[in-house]
Amino acid sequence: MKEKEVRELHDVCKLLSNLKSQIITTNLPHFGNDALFFQNDEITTGLINNTTEIKIHLLTGQLIYSCNEDNFSVNLRDKDYADIIAQEIPKLVTKYGLVLPRSIDVARISEQQLLSFHTFALKAKKSLELFRMMIESGNYTLVHLWPEGFDFSMEWFTGKNDEEQIGIGISPGEEQYETPYLYVNPYPFNKQVIETKLPIGIWHTKEWNGIKVEWDRDLENYSEYKIAQIIYELYLIAKNNFRL
């Protein structure tokens, strides 16, 4: 799977994030106002203010806005989606007192695209969740799906300094890299850490700093638990960044 192959789904997820940020009026830690989640075959905003959830079911293609027991559903796989976006999406947004962002382009999503991302998301999210269970008690986030980069990621913090953290995530690819990859990025980055030999992947130091491992070539054929173990080993190496 390449990022450009799921572009329409990516755009709809940007819409979900935008609507979520309109509903949540207080700032949440780690940009939680914008973050999405993947669970139960769905991309979801999570439960907002104990009343609202907006989600896309990847197996049915339904976008559903739920407010208490009131639901508004739009079929994203409909062949006449040009009419739907012109009528149903604005209806949905207006009904719940929100604003439709003009900067986000929403188009019909094919079944192939939905299923392709579903396959990727199942393995990527489970791998990161299993890794998250391996970490000792401390400061780290949930596994988020970010609407801009469309990557799954979590952040681990040293707890000693607000700026010291490691970002651990799996990206479907982007403009610079078309194919999926795992990243483990300590920040602030100490260049001395690149002297550490890696069991897999490479040290990446152009535009962003950290460890990069190709998903399709180096990880995808492993079980989620094995991938989680590999991530944990790289995470321990990245932690040395703050000891050098």
Secondary structure by P-SEA (a helix, b strand, c coil): cccccaaaaaaaaaaaaaaaaaaccccccccccccccccccccccccccccbbbbbcccccbbbbbcccbbbbbcccccaaaaaaaccaaaaaaaabbbbbcccccccccaaaaaaaaaaaaaaaaaaaaaaaaccccccccccccccccccbbbbbccccccbbbbbbcccccccccccbbbbbbccccccccccccccccccccccbbbbbbcccccccccaaaaaaaaaaaaaaaaacccc
